[in-house]
């Protein structure tokens, strides 16, 4: 006996992928109106043996983030957030989120390490961002990864703070593991 899945109440036809939970213009990956994945260029830079004073300089961090968004031609309509951390986790996490691009950074002064992520659905000038990263933070060694998708940061500040905290935790664990420290 052949079994088939029940189809009552399931939308069908050409609009199947744009009809989710009764919302005619949702997407399959949308959660509460927010699509967590973006498709474009996602650059991840992890830096080691960086200058500790540069990692703690809030003005420098903001300048690097704004410079990256300017390089992506995304200077307007920016949401921003900065979180200061202390203790073993001393450093700063900051993010700037624009319409089609985002950039965030997590610094760890005591470890002399940092991680920068830049994402854009537009053209991403990876060479210029890498050069700025190495020169401004006086990075001794760095690793680079490029992906075709990224988890998008929310623009609402409370949700952005949570996303930044999670990203900082993940970056700290990843950076410690890379050098076995």
N, C-alpha and C positions, 0 to 999 in steps of 0.2 A: 504494500500500500504506500503510495507516494504522499509525503507530507508537504504541506505548503504553509508558509507563515501567514497569519491572519493579516488582512489588508484594510479592515474597516477603520476608518478615521485617519488613514495615512494618506497624505497628499500624493498625487501622482501626476504625470505629465511633464511638460516642459518647465514648470515652475517648481519642481520638486526640491531643488537645491536652494531655492530662495524662500522657502516657506518652512519656517521652524517654529514650533510651539505656537501656532496661530499668528505669528508675526510675518506678514507677507514680504518684508524686505530684510530679514535677518540673514545670517550666514551660518554654515554648519559649525564653525569654530567660535561663534559669538557667544559670550557669556555676559548677560546683563547689558547688552548693547556694546560690549567692548571685545574686539577681536584681538586675542593675545599674541597672534603671530603675524609678522610682517615679512614680506618677501622683497628682497633687495640685497644690498651688500652690507654684511656685518663684519666689522674689523675688531679683533680682540688683541690688545697689546698687553703683555705682562712684562714689567720691568724689574730688574734686580740690581742691587748695589747702587741705588739712586741716592742722591744727596738728601739727607734727613731734613735739613732746614727747608729745602724746596718742597718736600712732601707736606710740610705743616703750614705752608704759606697759602692762606685762603685766597688772597688776591691773585696769586699766580695760578691757582687751580681754576678760578673763574675765568681768567684771561685765556687759559688753554682751552677750556670748554667753549667759550665764545668764539675763539679763533677757529676751532674745528667746525662749528656751525656756520661761520662765515665762509669757510672753504667749501661747504656743501650748499652755499647760497640759501641758507635758512636762518636769517637773522630776525624775522618778524614773528609775532605771536608765540613767544617762548614761555613755557612754564618752567620754573626752576625750583630746586630744593637742595639744601646743604645740611648734612648731619655731621656733627663733631663727635668723635669717639675718644675714650680715654682708657687708661690702664694698659693691659697687655695689647689691647686692640687700638692703641693710640693712632690717630690719623683722622682723615676726613673722607666722607663720601659725598659726592655732589652729582647732580644731573641737570641737564637742560633738555627739554622736550619741545620740539617744533612740530609743525604740521606733518611733514614727511620725513623727518630726521630726528635722531636723538643721540646724545652723547652722555656717558656717565664715567665717573672715575672713583676709584677707591684707593686711598693711600694708607700705608702702614709705616709710620715714621720709625718706630723702634726696630722694625724688620728691614728697613730700607728697601721696601718693595711697593709696587703699585700696579694697578690694572686699569686700563682704559678701554671702553667699548664705544664704538661709533657705528651707527646704523643709518642707512638712508635708502629710500626708494629711488632717489635721484643718483646722479653720479657721485661716487665717493672717492675723493683724492687721497688714496691710501698712502702714497709716498710722502705727500706734504704733511699728513697727520703723523706718520711715523717719525719724520724729521723733527717736527715740533715736540713730540713726546720725548725723544732722546735728548735733544738740545736743552729744553726748558727744565727737565728734571735731572739732567746730568746722569742718565742711566748708563750703568756699566755694561749690562747685558740685557737683551730682551728677546722675547719670543712673540711670534705673530701668527694669528690664525684668521682665516677669512671663510665665512659661511654665506650661503644664499638666503638665509632667513634669520629672524631674530624675534625674541620675545619682546613685545612692545611695552614700553613704560606708560602707565596711565598719566593723564595730565592733572587729575585731581590730587591736591597735595597730600591728603591723608593716605590715599592708595599709593601714591608715589613714594611716600616715606616707608611704607611697608615693603614695597618692591625694592627700594634702595637698601633697606636693612637686610633683606634676603640675599640680594646681590653681593653685599659686603661680606656676609657670612660665607657664601660660596667662594668668593674671591680669596678670602683669607685662608680657607682650607686648601684651595687649589694652589696658592702661592707657597704655602708651607710645605705641601706635598712635593712640589716640583724640585725643591732643593733638599728635601729630607730634613727640614728643620721644624 
